[in-house]
Amino acid sequence: MARPLKKPVCHPDQPYFCKGLCKPCYFANWYKKNQERVKAARKDYVANNYEKARDCQKNSIAKNPEAPRQQAKTWKIKNPIKARNSRYKAYGWSVERYDAVFAEQGGMCDICKQPGEGNLYPDHKHTNPPVPRGLLCSSCNLAIGMLKDNPAVCRSAADYLEKYNALAIR
């Protein structure tokens, strides 16, 4: 008499693979248990086969140029806090600091005092490491960037505007 086929505990509609699981679940569990080992092996492989790994990555991107963007988008959706933190970290900010300054400024731009349309951008002094300043709307952030973060140039621009506004009034 033939033995009855085993059914996996995880997905009874899938074929049995090993240890009471279907193949995808078995390997997902195995990967979780061996994650550090797999990462170390990948790192070691890339270190010893750099050219081959680079060519493989280039070929993969050539076949599907949208894949890296899609992966990044998926990662941002799965890891919103990490994504937000990494966005601010480059400017010397953290999520906690952003939230505290946002509350302190009342959700308004620190220069024009208008509510940020969608986002307020973390402004920073361009040093290494960057020094956080305040939150700015897109227009003010672009303006001080164009004026090269130079207070003398900003004052000169303000004087220029006041001079020609006074002439227009006459």
Secondary structure, DSSP 4 states (H G I P E B T S, - for coil): -PPPPP--SS-TTSPP-BTTB-HHHHHHHHHHHTHHHHHHHHHHHHHHSHHHHHHHHHHHHHH-TTHHHHHHHHHHHH-HHHHHHHHHHTTT--HHHHHHHHHHTTTB-TTT-PBPSS--EEEEESSSS-EEEEEE-HHHHHHHHHTTT-HHHHHHHHHHHHHHHHHHH-
